[in-house]
Amino acid sequence: MSGLANSDKDAVVEEPRKTPSANENAAKTLLSPGIRSVDDLKSRDAIAMYEELRNQKGFYCEPCMLDVLRIAIGYASKEK
């Protein structure tokens, strides 16, 4: 997961968990495409992010992750 120390990962994971769809595992998965905050989700493409996750070597991305991404991006886009 992107070279962060474990303590840093724990702190960073809390931010994406603010979205209604991201449980702890989903929030940790969001670290891979560079998501560090809810703002990082704004203007991202859910399908492109899902494909990026699916194409990571040695990583299995559940099909439901696409729904998680869509909900999280929608939430982020409505945040002020």
C-alpha positions, 0 to 999 in steps of 0.5 A: 500500500503505497509505502506508508508506515502502518501508523500513517495508514491507520490515520489516512484510512479514517478519512475515506471511511467518512463516505457512506460506503467505505468500511475499513477494508474498502478504505484501505483499498482506496489507498492503492489508487492514491486516495488520502482524503474525501476530496481526492475522490472528487472528479475521479472515475469509478470505472477507471479506479476499479480497473486500476485496482483489478489490474494490480498484480496479486490483488483481487478486487471484489465486484462490489468495490465498483459500487463502493467507488461510485457511492464514495465518489458521489458523496465526495462530489456533494461535499462542500 
